Amino acid sequence: MASISARGLRIEFPLYHLAARSLKKRLLAKAAIRLKTDESNRVVVSALSELTFDISRGERVALIGTNGAGKTTLLRTLAGIYEPVAGQLEVHGEVGSLIDPAAGIDSDSTGRENIVLRGLYRGMSESQIALLEADAAEFAGLGEFLDMPTRGYSAGMQVRLSFAIATAITPQILLMDEWFLAGDADFMLKAEERLTRLVTGADILVIATHDMNVVRRWCTRVIKLEAGRIIGDGTVDEILGPAGA
Amino acid sequence: MYRPAAMQQAVLPTYHIDAENPDRRGRALADLGAGFTSWRLAWALARLDLRNRYRGSVIGPFWVTLSMAAMVLGLGLLYSQLFQMDLQSYLPHLVTSLIVWNVLAAMVADAANCLSSADGVIRQLRLPLTTHALRCVFRNALNAAHTLPLILVVFAIVGHWPGIEVLLLIPGLAVLAVNALAVSIFLGMICARFRDIGPIVTNVMQMAFFLTPVIWKPELLKENAVWLPLNPFYTMLEMVRGPLVEGGGSLLTWAAALGYSSVLLAIALVFFIRFRNRVAFWV
């Protein structure tokens, strides 16, 4: 059964290109909260610290917090991109991450080639890629432009293509950054059904967002982050107050 | 969206990481394994790189072939005069050395930024790092495929044909391929962490070009030629030049080449095991 379990998770970003001592001193002088030096005397930003939580099957979790609170970093950690410097993380289930729309898009390739490329990135077999191609091509609705290099696409077309490629998956654990909900109104109308299907089809959803409507609509649980720490974890009503209040 | 019950019961893919007990070696080997199993991805990306690089060009990668041919012709005429050697015996040496050296140098230069140039993908998608290194190797192999046949053309023109020792080319190229992967992993990582290594590598390669018998023949060193196997680049070059031009190459250079390769491989492996999980923070 899909589940995520984190114990004392800590992620630190070393600031390698800060060699100058004076700069280092200045940064650390002002009672720094998130900047510190690690054991090899490098300046590090503590991006996430002491995160402990369990997410089990059926939960739809919203990560909220101000910019820089660590929401996207946590998503990337769950996706296995950043490895923690302390703590444990256990993720059971196939993970699909929708973090950056443009990740792996090659602007010199046509839309269709990009769909195939993404299939390869995901390690799909040829028959799976053919299905992906049919599905994404149909949803993107780019018509003849599908066989044109994406370099020449309008911004809207690019969003449609990335969205179509990214959402043509059925993962058990869906990690999502909020850009996926930030399309223009027309597009969102069309995307709605597909997104709902994806979100409700996943066993676990973790979404980083600023939009409280999204939280209330889709989520059952809220984890509130501040400066890389969890400052609130509970049901939507517990954290945000009762609906309509 | 529908998943049959049988599939849900199946063992779920599990990602487990414990910072206290990182199991670095296991993860590094798993990375290599996953990278090799998904070689199709690395291959597709390498072909894409080649295509994009020559986008809009009519003859595309054959420009490399053309410029290499021009260079061999020019240098051949000039240096056969300078060294007072006849073209018949000098050209096979020059064409092999020059082309193989260019492949090596391009490989090393490319390896230096094979990870830092893939930063976008590394930070967004969980892929084996081996895939990026393999992509770099494949890309250079594809490039090499556009110049290596020139060697045969020149051989045909001057009528130089190697004997049965040409079979040694197979292990030679295989060792070079392994080295290419090791160099991609090692230089790719170290150059992602220390941005000053890239320019240093460029300078070292430039220097090595003159110190290695590429344009000049080893015989010109006379009795000092015994020291040549100390130059790793010479031994790498000899793994191709030996079988094609020099009747197989000496046992000593082969042994030295294998020795250097093992050291390189060991360093790359140790480095990969120790620092693989830091690369996402470096690029």
Interface residues (C-beta under 8 A of the other chain):
Chain A: M1 A2 R10 F13 P14 Y16 H17 R76 A79 G80 I81 Y82 E83 P84 V85 A86 G87 Q88 L89 E90 V91 H92 G93 E94 V95 S97 I99 D100 A102 A103 G104 D106 D108 S109 L117 L120 Y121 G123 T170 Q172 R197 L198 G201
Chain B: M1 R3 Q8 L12 P13 T14 Y15 H16 I17 D18 A19 E20 P22 S38 R40 L41 A44 L45 L48 R51 N52 R55 G120 V121 I122 R123 Q124 L125 R126 L127 R193 R195 N277 A280 F281 W282
